[in-house]
């Protein structure tokens, strides 16, 4: 089960590894990925590889449109998110595998208990067979007694020497033996019925426990799939925000050229925000909140850049008017331009 669920994550890790080894992203094929991870279906690998290549193309386009410092900072944030997602997924996979191992051990124990119950049932069957044999022997004995009785009657008729008491004794012995046999047979059947009820009850309880364990395992697998989907959704949202940042920065590239020093400080502030984000790897939601904070900071810095640009533009427009008034104003304007 675990080898199927983590095929997509391993596909991305293998693709990143191949890129690090020097393979171009567009040249990575399904065969190269399968040779690395040695698991999963080629259809699954192909689908995930296409998604990864599309994301890489967007990241490359974004990196080309941004300054190196901003692109590196955003790529670092993306790497941190991927690393955190992989660690959380791996930890969850190990927990599920551990639970599956425990469940398998419990199932084996239940099977062993069921085997013991079956052995006990076989023993009871053997006892029943022995009881049946005893019943047959007792019937033979009764038949023999009947034959003996008939013989005695014949002898009594022939010899007329047998007394009524001897006949009554023979009949009493027959009745006693028959009642003893019937009692033993009834007790054996009651014991067998009781054992059978206990065995069926134990089998039902074992089956219910096994079904409960199976439901628990299915819920854990569903949670793992939901966690993987949330990680993919988070990556998609990050890519969309990155595209939005690219559009905003492209629209103001001319103004950023004039205030490069402020942009350097903005990059430094963004790098500090990324460093803060590196310490928050406990949950994906915390990483999302940190990314939202970094987005707000970048927008605030962009507004500061726009304000500074308007301030500089306003200073340049006021310079000619001041130069007509006095020489000192002209010098002040030159100082401002300098």
N, C-alpha and C positions, 0 to 999 in steps of 0.2 A: 504493500500500500504506500509506503513512504517513498519508494523509488518512482512512483507515478506522480505523486503530488508535488515533488520538488524539481521536476524536469524543466519547467519554465525558468525557475530561479537559477538552476545550474546552466541552462542555455545562456542566460545573460552573463553569468560569471565567466563562462568559457569564452564568450565573444570578447569580453573586456580583456581577458588574459591574452587572446590572440592579437588584439590590437596593441597591447603592451609589448608583445613579442615582435612587432613590426609588420603584421598583416594589415593592409588597408581595410577599413570597415566595409566598403562596398564589395571586397573580394572574398569575404568570409562566406562559406557555403555550409549547407546542412551536413555534408560529409565531414568537414573539419570539426564541426561542433560535436557530432556523434562520436568521432574518434577521441574527443577529449572526455566526454561525460559517460559514454558507453551505456546508455540507458534511454528509456522513453521511445515513443514513436517518432518517425521522421516528420509526420504531419504536424504534431505538436511542436517539434523543434523548428520547423519551417515557419509556422505561424508566429511563434515568439521571436524568431530571428528577424522577420519582417518588421514587427513592432519595434524591435531594438534598433534596426537600421533607420527606420523613420525618425525615431527619437534622436539618434546620432546625427542625422542630417539637419534636424532642427537645431540641435546644440551647436553644430559646426557653423550653421548660418548665423546663429546668435553670437557666437564667438567672433566671427568675422566682422560683425556690425558693431561690436563693443570694443572699447579700449581693453588692452591686455589685462590691466589690473582688475577691472570689473568682471571680465570674462573669467579670469582665474578664480576670483572670489565666488562667483556663482557656480562654477564647476566644482569648487571645493565643497560648497553647500550641498550640491547634488550628490557628490561622492559620499558625504557624511550620511545623507538620507538613505542612499542605497546600502551602505555598510550597516547602518542600524537596522534596516528592514531585513537584510540577510541574517544578521545575528538573531533577531527576534524570531524569524521563521525557523532557523536551525534549532533554536532552543525549544520552540513549540513542537517541532518534529521529533526531537529526542524525547520530550515528555510523552507524546502520543505513542512512540515506539515502546517506551517503558511500560505504559499502561497496557499496550497490546501483549507484551511479554507476561505481565502479571495476569492478564485475563486468560492467556493460553495456559499458564501454570494452573490457574483455578479450574479451567476446563479439563485439563489432564487429571487433576485431583478428583473432579466430579466423575470422570470416566472410570478412574480406579475404584471409586466408591460404588459406581454402578456395576463394575465387574465383580466386586465383592458381593453385592446384593444378588447378582446373577448366580454366583457360586453358591450362595446360601439357598437360592431357589432350587439349584440343582441338587443340593444336599437334601432339601425338603422333598424334592421329587424322588430322590433315592429312598428317603424314609418312607414315602408313600408306597414306593415299589416293594420295599421290605414288608410294610404293613399288608400290602396286597398278597404278598407271598405267605405271610403268616395267616391271612384270612383263608387263602387257598388250603394251606396246611390244616387249619382248623376245620374247614369244610370237609376235607378228606377224613380228618379225624372223626367229625360228626357222622360222615357217611359210614366210616368204619364202625362207629358205635351203633349206627342204625343197623348195619349188617350184623353186628354182634347181637343186637337186640332181636333182630329177626331170627338169627340162629338160636338164640336162647328161647324164643317163642316156639321155634320148631322143635327144639329139644324138649320144651315143656309139654308141647302137644304130644310129641312122640313118647317122652318118658313120663310125663305127667308128674314130675318130681319138683319142678320149679315153683316157687311160692310167689304169691302176689307181692310180697315185700321186695323180692329181688327185681321184679318188674318195675315197681315204683322207684327203687334205687337207680335203676338204669335210666328211667325217664328223668328223674331229678338231676342225675349227672349230665344228661344231654341238655336239659334246660339251663343248667348252670354254665356249662361250657358255651352254649349259644349266647347267653346274656353277657358273659365275660367278653366274648369275641365282639359282639355288637357294641359294647361299651368302649373297647379299645379302638374299634374302627371309627366310632363317633368322635372320640377324643382326637384321633389322628387327623380326621377331616377338619375339625374345628381349629386345630393348631395350624394346619396348612392354610385354611382360609384367613386366619389372623395374620400369618406371615405374608400372605399374598397382598392383603390390604396395606400392611406396613410398607412392603416393597413398592407398591404403586404410589403411595403417598410420598415416599422418599424420591421416587423418580419424577413426580410432578414438581416437587419443590426444587430439585436440581435443574429441571428444564426451565422453570420460572427464573431462577437465578442466572442461568446462562442467557436467557432472552434479555434480562435486564442489563447484563454486561454488554451484550451486543448493541443494545440501544445506546448505552453510554459511549461506546466506541464510535458509533455513527455520529453522535452529537459532537464528539471531539474532532472528528474529521471535518464535519461541517464548519465548526469554528475555525479550523486551520484554513479552510478554503475562503471563508469570509475575511480572515486576516490577510490572506494573499490578495484578495480583490481590493481591500481597503488600501493596501500598499500600492497596487497598480493605479487606483484612483488618485492617490496622493501624488504619484509621479506624473500623471496626466495634468493635474492641477498646477504642479510646479512648472511643467513645460508651457502651459497656457499663460501663466504669469510671466514666464521668461519672454514669451513672444510679445506680450503687452509692454514689458520693459523695453524691448528692442524697438518697438514702434515709437514709444515716447522719447527714447534717447536719439533715434534717428531724426525726429522732428526738431530737436534742439541741438543738433551737432554744431551748427554755426555759432550759437551762443556759447557752447562749451569750449570752443576753440579760443574765444577771447578770455575766458576765465579759467584757464587750465589749472592755475594754482588752487582755486576753490574746488575743482573737480578732484584734484589729488587728495585734498582734505576729506572730501566726500567718500572717496574710495577707501581712505584710511578708516573712516568711521564705519563704512560698510564691512571692511575686513574685521574690525573689532566686533561688529554684530555677528559675523560668521564665527569668530572665535568663541563668542558667547554661546552660539548655537551648537558648537562642537561638544560642549559640556552637558547638553540636554539630550541624552540618548535613551532615556528610560522608556518613552512611549512615542508613537507616531503623532499623537495629537499635540504633545509638547513641541515636537519639531515643526508641526504646522503652525502653531502659535508663534514660534520664534521666527519662522519665515514671514508671517504676516507683519511682525514687528519690524523686521529688516526692510520689508516692502514700504511700510510707513515712513521709516527713516529715509529711504532713498527718495520717496516722493517729496518729503520735507526738504531734503537737500536740493532737489530739482527746483522747488519753489524759491529757495534761497538764491540759487544761481540765477533764476529769472529776475528776482528782485534786484540782485547786484547788477545784472545786465541792464535793467531799466535805469538803475541809479547812474551807471557809467554813461548810458546814452543821454540821460538828462544833463549830466555834467558837460558833455561835449556840446550839446545844443546851447547851453548858457555861456560858453566860453567866448564867442564872438561879441556878444553884447557887452560883456565885462571889459573886453579889450578896448572898446571905444571910449570908455569913461576915463580911466586913469592909468598911468604906467604901472602903479602898484597892483591894480587889478589884473593887468596883463601878465605881470610876473606871477601872480597867484594862479592864473589860468595855466601858465606854463608849468608851474609846480604840480598842478593837478594832473596835467597830461603826462608829466614825467612819472 
